[in-house]
Structure formats: C-alpha cells, structure tokens
Amino acid sequence: MGDVVNLNQYRKKKARGEKDAKAAKNRARHGRTKADKENARKDVERARKALDDARLDKDEREDDRLDEDGLNSDPGDDRNGRSP
C-alpha cells in the first residue's frame, strides 16, 4: 500500500508553492528600483531626441531643392526660373 497523506497539508503546500511562484513573477515585473526606472526613462528620451534631431522638416527638404538663386530649378527652366 501507499503512504498515508494528509490532503489538507498537500493542498496548503501546493497553494503556497503557487503563491510563491506568483510573487517571484511580480517581483521580476514590478520590482525595479527607482534608479532603474530613471535610467530606462532617460534611454527612451535619448532615443526620441536622436530621432527628432535626425528628422527632416518639410521646410528643410524644400530648401535642399532650391538652387543658389533661391529658385526651384527644373530641367526645363532657365536660370531665372522662367519656363521656355
């Protein structure tokens, strides 16, 4: 025959194990220190600033297409910006 097992003790032991597992999961998810949170926030801000600095605005793109006279140059235009 098998060993005699107290089912109440088994049930409580199992519940404690599940509770401990859940607590460990929550510590991993929410247990960051204030310094860790601040470093993560600064990393996000640094990445956002790098993207914003590299962004071309509409006005900047138009300026790149202007020739030295300040006029848009098309192959059909002469230097005065007039069409033939």
N, C-alpha and C positions, 0 to 999 in steps of 0.2 A: 504494500500500500504506500501511498504518498504521504508526504509530511502534512501535518495539520497547519493550516494557515488562517490567521485571523483576518477576515475580509475587511473589517473596519481599518485595521492598520495598513493593509495593502492599498486600500482606496485613498487613505490620507497620504501615504508615501508617494503615490502616483500624482496626486494633486499638488503636493509640494514640489515635485520634480518639474511639473508643467509650469507652476508659478515661477520657479527659479529660471527656467528657460525663457519665459516671457520677460522677466526682469532683466536678464542679460541682453536680450534683444532691444529692450527700451533703453538700457544704458548705452548701448552702441549707437542707437539712433539719436537720442537726445542728450547724451552725456558729454557734450563738447564744452570745453572751458570758454570763458569769456574771451581769452586771447585767441583761441582757435576760431571763434566766430568772427572776431575783428579781423584776423588775417584773411579769412575767406571773403569777407566783405570788401577788404582792400584789394584782393586779387580780382574780384569782379569789377570794381571801379577802375582798376588799372587797365583791364582788358577793354572795358567800354570806352575809356578815354583813348586808347590806342586806335580803336575802330573809328571813333569820331574824328580823330586827328587825320586819319587816312582818307576820310570821306571827301569826295569832290562835290562841291555845291554846284548848282545849275549855273550861277554867275561865273564861277571859275572855269567851267567847261566851255562857256561861250567865249571867255577871254582867250583861251588857248586857240580857238579857231580864228581869232582876229589877226590880220596881218599887222605890220609895223605902223601903218597909217591909221589903225583903229577901225578898219573896214573889213567886213567879211569878204574873203576872196573866193570866188568860184572860178573854175577854168574858163568860163565864157566871159567873165568880167575883165575889163582893163584895170589899170592901177587906180583909177578914180572911183571905182565901184559902180560904174555905169555899164549896162548891158549893151552889146553892139547893135 
